[in-house]
Every structure is written in structure tokens, then in C-alpha cells.
Amino acid sequence: MTTVDTASIELTAARAALTVPGVEELQPSLRHSLADAATYIRRAFGSLAPSPEAGIHISHTPEPDAWHLEVRCIINEHRRALDTARDVRESVQAAVRSHLTSGGSTPSVTIVVTVTRICGDRAPLHLCAGL
């Protein structure tokens, strides 16, 4: 069995997700958020925002050559959330499979996309006054 660098898979997945129209950024997981909170002083002095890979959580399942990825996205309102999430799943799945098959195996990859926020200005909801 070959050793797989999970950081390179996270980077591949993050790049694929960020190319999808409608994706604004990737939302860091709680683990990454807590780490950032512990180093808030560093950011106060001009350090960069969390890396895009912070929005990707990867785990190797007990089955051989099987992976599970969670992609946490912040999207814009210009596309339906469902369409954007489907496109993210397809893009990430294709990119990660391609990355993993370069080692000669045919992996099973499960992608879960979570939309954590929708950004943008929405028109206010107007209820019918006549009802």
C-alpha cells in the first residue's frame, strides 16, 4: 500500500471547489477555527486568512482505498445552492480521483458538501398586506 499525503488531497479538493461558479470561499472547520482563535494576535498583525484547505476535512475509511471528504462552502446568491453544491461535489470528486489514481489504484471517494452560508444582498421579503 502506498502512503498518501492527505495535505495534497486537501489542497487538490480545495482548488477544485474554489473553481466552481458561486463558491465564495471555504469555511474552516471548528478544529481550524479554534486553532485560529488561539493565535488571534498573529492575525491582528497582518497574517493571512486561513488557507482554503481549512474548509476540507478528509478521512480514510476502513475499507481499502476508500476516502471520505467534507467540503464546507460559503456560496453567493447568484446560483441555486443545490446547483452549486452538486457542481462542487462533481468537481472535487473528479479532481481527487484523478489525484489518487496517479498512484495506480482506483479509489472510492465519497464527497459531502455542506453550504454553511449564502452571501449577498437579498431583496426583503414582502408579505401580502391584503390577506
C-alpha positions as CSV (number, residue, x, y, z in Angstrom):
1,M,0.0,0.0,0.0
2,T,1.4,3.4,-0.9
3,T,1.4,6.3,1.5
4,V,-0.9,9.1,0.6
5,D,-0.3,12.7,1.6
6,T,-3.6,13.9,2.9
7,A,-2.5,17.6,2.8
8,S,-2.1,17.2,-1.0
9,I,-5.6,15.7,-1.3
10,E,-7.0,18.6,0.8
11,L,-5.2,21.1,-1.5
12,T,-6.5,19.4,-4.6
13,A,-10.0,19.3,-3.3
14,A,-9.9,23.0,-2.2
15,R,-8.6,24.1,-5.6
16,A,-11.4,22.2,-7.3
17,A,-14.1,23.5,-5.1
18,L,-13.0,27.1,-5.5
19,T,-13.2,26.9,-9.3
20,V,-16.9,26.3,-9.2
21,P,-19.0,29.3,-10.1
22,G,-20.9,30.5,-7.0
23,V,-18.3,29.4,-4.4
24,E,-17.0,32.5,-2.5
25,E,-14.7,30.7,-0.1
26,L,-14.4,27.6,2.0
27,Q,-15.5,27.6,5.7
28,P,-12.9,26.4,8.2
29,S,-13.9,23.5,10.4
30,L,-14.3,24.0,14.2
31,R,-10.8,22.5,14.6
32,H,-9.3,25.1,12.4
33,S,-11.4,27.9,13.9
34,L,-10.2,27.1,17.4
35,A,-6.6,27.0,16.2
36,D,-7.0,30.4,14.6
37,A,-8.7,31.8,17.8
38,A,-5.7,30.6,19.8
39,T,-3.4,32.7,17.6
40,Y,-5.6,35.8,17.1
41,I,-2.7,38.1,17.9
42,R,-0.8,36.8,14.9
43,R,-3.7,37.7,12.7
44,A,-4.0,41.2,14.3
45,F,-0.6,42.0,13.0
46,G,-1.4,41.2,9.4
47,S,-1.2,37.5,9.0
48,L,-3.2,35.9,6.2
49,A,-6.6,34.4,6.4
50,P,-6.9,30.6,6.9
51,S,-5.8,28.5,4.0
52,P,-8.5,27.2,1.7
53,E,-7.7,23.6,2.8
54,A,-9.1,24.5,6.2
55,G,-12.6,24.1,4.6
56,I,-11.8,20.5,3.7
57,H,-11.9,17.6,6.1
58,I,-10.6,14.3,4.9
59,S,-10.6,10.8,6.4
60,H,-9.5,7.4,5.2
61,T,-12.3,4.9,5.8
62,P,-11.6,1.3,7.0
63,E,-12.2,-0.1,3.5
64,P,-9.0,-0.2,1.4
65,D,-8.6,2.7,-1.0
66,A,-11.7,4.5,0.3
67,W,-11.8,8.2,1.3
68,H,-14.4,10.5,2.8
69,L,-14.2,14.2,2.3
70,E,-16.3,17.0,3.7
71,V,-16.2,20.3,1.8
72,R,-17.6,23.3,3.7
73,C,-18.6,26.2,1.3
74,I,-19.7,29.7,1.6
75,I,-21.5,30.5,-1.6
76,N,-23.1,33.5,-3.3
77,E,-26.7,34.0,-4.0
78,H,-26.4,34.2,-7.8
79,R,-26.9,30.5,-8.3
80,R,-29.1,28.0,-6.6
81,A,-27.4,26.4,-3.6
82,L,-28.3,22.9,-4.8
83,D,-26.7,23.5,-8.2
84,T,-23.6,25.0,-6.7
85,A,-23.3,22.1,-4.2
86,R,-23.7,19.5,-6.9
87,D,-21.1,21.2,-9.0
88,V,-18.7,21.3,-6.1
89,R,-19.2,17.6,-5.4
90,E,-18.6,16.6,-9.0
91,S,-15.5,18.9,-9.4
92,V,-13.9,17.8,-6.1
93,Q,-14.7,14.1,-6.8
94,A,-13.1,14.2,-10.3
95,A,-10.0,16.1,-9.0
96,V,-9.4,13.9,-6.0
97,R,-10.0,10.7,-8.0
98,S,-7.5,11.9,-10.6
99,H,-5.0,12.8,-7.9
100,L,-5.4,9.4,-6.2
101,T,-5.4,7.3,-9.4
102,S,-2.0,8.7,-10.3
103,G,-0.7,6.2,-7.8
104,G,-2.1,3.3,-9.8
105,S,-5.2,2.4,-7.6
106,T,-8.8,3.1,-8.2
107,P,-10.1,4.7,-5.0
108,S,-13.6,5.0,-3.7
109,V,-14.2,8.7,-2.9
110,T,-17.3,10.0,-1.0
111,I,-17.8,13.7,-1.1
112,V,-20.2,15.6,1.3
113,V,-20.8,19.3,0.6
114,T,-22.1,21.5,3.3
115,V,-23.2,25.0,2.5
116,T,-22.5,27.0,5.6
117,R,-23.6,30.4,4.4
118,I,-25.0,32.2,1.4
119,C,-23.6,35.7,0.8
120,G,-25.2,38.6,-0.9
121,D,-27.9,41.2,-0.7
122,R,-31.4,39.7,-1.0
123,A,-34.4,41.7,-1.5
124,P,-36.5,42.0,1.6
125,L,-39.5,39.6,1.9
126,H,-42.7,41.4,1.3
127,L,-45.8,39.7,2.7
128,C,-49.2,40.3,1.0
129,A,-50.9,43.0,3.1
130,G,-54.3,42.2,1.6
131,L,-54.5,38.7,3.1
